[in-house]
Amino acid sequence: MTQLALFERIHCLRGTQRTFEDLCLFPAEANRLLGSLTEHLLETIRYWGKLDGIDACFLTDDWGTQTALMISRRM
């Protein structure tokens, strides 16, 4: 099973440019959305944990470029 995790999921919903704008201009709203995505991901993982025959899950997320993070550590 493969699942987009937090940062990639928000890019799918908002688009990359809007995601970065949201994080800078609307941090409370971005954090609320990330919180909802976190809860959804945790529920998905809990559900998978109850299934028979699941040997692994692959979570994808990409927070960096070739040389640095895409956002500051503080953010």
Backbone hydrogen bonds, N-H to C=O, Kabsch-Sander energy under -0.5 kcal/mol:
donor,donor_aa,acceptor,acceptor_aa,energy
3,Q,58,F,-2.2
5,A,60,T,-3.1
9,R,5,A,-1.5
10,I,6,L,-2.4
11,H,7,F,-1.5
12,C,8,E,-1.8
13,L,9,R,-1.9
14,R,10,I,-3.0
15,G,11,H,-2.3
19,T,15,G,-2.2
20,F,16,T,-2.1
21,E,17,Q,-2.4
22,D,18,R,-3.3
23,L,19,T,-2.4
24,C,20,F,-1.5
25,L,21,E,-3.6
26,F,21,E,-0.5
26,F,22,D,-2.1
30,A,26,F,-2.6
31,N,27,P,-2.6
32,R,28,A,-1.9
33,L,29,E,-2.4
34,L,30,A,-2.8
35,G,31,N,-2.3
36,S,32,R,-2.1
37,L,33,L,-2.6
38,T,34,L,-2.4
39,E,35,G,-2.3
40,H,36,S,-2.3
41,L,37,L,-2.6
42,L,38,T,-2.6
43,E,39,E,-2.4
44,T,40,H,-2.3
45,I,41,L,-2.6
46,R,42,L,-2.5
47,Y,43,E,-2.4
48,W,44,T,-2.7
49,G,45,I,-2.2
50,K,46,R,-0.8
50,K,47,Y,-1.2
51,L,47,Y,-0.5
51,L,48,W,-1.4
54,I,51,L,-0.6
55,D,53,G,-0.7
58,F,1,M,-3.0
59,L,57,C,-0.6
60,T,3,Q,-2.4
65,T,68,A,-3.8
70,M,63,W,-3.0
71,I,63,W,-0.5
